[in-house]
Amino acid sequence: MIKKDIKNEELSASLKKNLKLRKKQIVERDNQKIIGKRTAKIGIPRLDLDVKS
């Protein structure tokens, strides 16, 4: 299986909106010192989405 690189231009409008909302939620959770269960399980401190609009 070959992984394809996904560029921001190829994402649909609804997916871009969803990613922005998710990033906002994660930043708010980080500010409140809330650790998510899924990220704690896989050892990633926070989801890093560098989405440019």
NORRAUR-V427449 format. One record per backbone hydrogen bond with DSSP energy under -0.5 kcal/mol. NH is the residue of the N-H (numbers start at 1). CO is the residue of the C=O. If there is no record, write none. Layout:
NH;CO
NH;CO
This chain:
7;5
10;7
11;8
16;12
17;13
18;14
19;15
20;16
21;17
22;18
23;19
24;20
25;21
26;22
27;23
28;24
29;25
30;26
31;27
32;28
33;30
34;29
35;33
36;34
40;36
41;37
42;38
43;39
44;39
45;43
49;47
50;48
51;49
52;50
